[in-house]
Amino acid sequence: MKVKRLTLIALLFATFLIHPLFGDTIPIEGRWDDEYYRSADTNRPPVASIEGDILTLDFEDALSNLTVCVVNDKGVKVYEDIVSAEAGGTYSLSLAGEASGRYQVVLLHQLGYLTGDFTLE
């Protein structure tokens, strides 16, 4: 009984240590999985998060030819790239040097488009 309790406490402690390593998830909205491309194996969209000035995309499924744009609050494109990732992969980009403020990440793919707003501090 004591070993189980110590194990549980250790797991909870480890969770609290790891939690700050993950960025804040960026709420994403838009349209993904266009009917023309819909099938049983349609790829799920990546999940975007921001930690400091690092924007990260986490891919549950493999995805190729995804256009990633970041636009500032004045509508100026500050970043654009076409990326591909394997299932379980991540893609990170640095926004170091960009001014603090509101930004929008835009993801464009043949399966649809997604946008999400975030604040760079």
MOJOFEN-V145935 format. One record per residue. N is the residue number from 1. RES is the residue in one small letter. OMEGA is omega in radians with two decimals (NA if undefined). NEAR is the number of other ideal C-beta (glycine too) atoms within 12 Angstrom. Layout:
# MOJOFEN-V145935
<<N | RES | OMEGA | NEAR> <N | RES | OMEGA | NEAR>>
This chain:
# MOJOFEN-V145935
<<1 | m | -3.12 | 7> <2 | k | 3.13 | 8> <3 | v | 3.11 | 9> <4 | k | 3.14 | 10> <5 | r | 3.13 | 11> <6 | l | 3.11 | 12> <7 | t | 3.11 | 13> <8 | l | 3.12 | 14> <9 | i | 3.13 | 14> <10 | a | 3.12 | 14> <11 | l | 3.10 | 14> <12 | l | 3.13 | 14> <13 | f | 3.13 | 13> <14 | a | 3.11 | 13> <15 | t | 3.13 | 14> <16 | f | 3.09 | 13> <17 | l | -3.08 | 12> <18 | i | -3.04 | 11> <19 | h | -3.13 | 13> <20 | p | -3.13 | 11> <21 | l | -3.13 | 15> <22 | f | 3.14 | 18> <23 | g | 3.08 | 23> <24 | d | 3.13 | 23> <25 | t | 3.12 | 19> <26 | i | 3.10 | 31> <27 | p | -3.07 | 17> <28 | i | 3.04 | 27> <29 | e | -3.13 | 18> <30 | g | -3.09 | 22> <31 | r | -3.14 | 20> <32 | w | 3.08 | 27> <33 | d | 3.10 | 22> <34 | d | -3.11 | 17> <35 | e | -3.14 | 11> <36 | y | -3.10 | 11> <37 | y | -3.03 | 16> <38 | r | 3.05 | 15> <39 | s | -3.11 | 11> <40 | a | -3.09 | 7> <41 | d | 3.13 | 12> <42 | t | -3.12 | 21> <43 | n | 3.05 | 29> <44 | r | -3.11 | 21> <45 | p | 3.08 | 33> <46 | p | 3.08 | 38> <47 | v | -3.12 | 31> <48 | a | 3.06 | 38> <49 | s | -3.14 | 26> <50 | i | 3.07 | 33> <51 | e | -3.05 | 25> <52 | g | 3.11 | 21> <53 | d | 3.12 | 25> <54 | i | 3.07 | 24> <55 | l | -3.08 | 40> <56 | t | 3.01 | 31> <57 | l | 3.10 | 36> <58 | d | -3.08 | 27> <59 | f | 3.02 | 28> <60 | e | -3.14 | 18> <61 | d | 3.06 | 24> <62 | a | -3.11 | 19> <63 | l | 3.12 | 35> <64 | s | 3.09 | 20> <65 | n | 3.06 | 17> <66 | l | 3.08 | 33> <67 | t | -3.14 | 25> <68 | v | 3.10 | 37> <69 | c | 2.99 | 29> <70 | v | -3.07 | 36> <71 | v | 3.11 | 25> <72 | n | -3.06 | 24> <73 | d | 3.07 | 18> <74 | k | 3.13 | 13> <75 | g | -3.14 | 13> <76 | v | 3.12 | 16> <77 | k | -3.12 | 18> <78 | v | 3.13 | 28> <79 | y | 3.01 | 28> <80 | e | 3.11 | 18> <81 | d | 3.03 | 24> <82 | i | -3.03 | 17> <83 | v | 3.02 | 28> <84 | s | -3.13 | 21> <85 | a | 3.06 | 29> <86 | e | 3.07 | 17> <87 | a | -3.13 | 17> <88 | g | -3.11 | 15> <89 | g | 3.07 | 21> <90 | t | 3.05 | 24> <91 | y | -3.13 | 29> <92 | s | 3.07 | 26> <93 | l | -3.11 | 26> <94 | s | 3.04 | 19> <95 | l | 3.10 | 28> <96 | a | -3.13 | 15> <97 | g | 3.09 | 10> <98 | e | -3.13 | 28> <99 | a | 3.04 | 17> <100 | s | 3.11 | 16> <101 | g | -3.13 | 20> <102 | r | 3.12 | 21> <103 | y | 3.07 | 33> <104 | q | 3.02 | 34> <105 | v | -3.13 | 44> <106 | v | 3.12 | 33> <107 | l | -3.11 | 39> <108 | l | -3.12 | 24> <109 | h | 3.10 | 33> <110 | q | 3.11 | 20> <111 | l | 3.13 | 29> <112 | g | -3.14 | 27> <113 | y | 3.09 | 24> <114 | l | 3.07 | 31> <115 | t | 3.08 | 25> <116 | g | -3.13 | 31> <117 | d | 3.08 | 24> <118 | f | 3.13 | 34> <119 | t | 3.06 | 22> <120 | l | -3.08 | 31> <121 | e | NA | 15>>
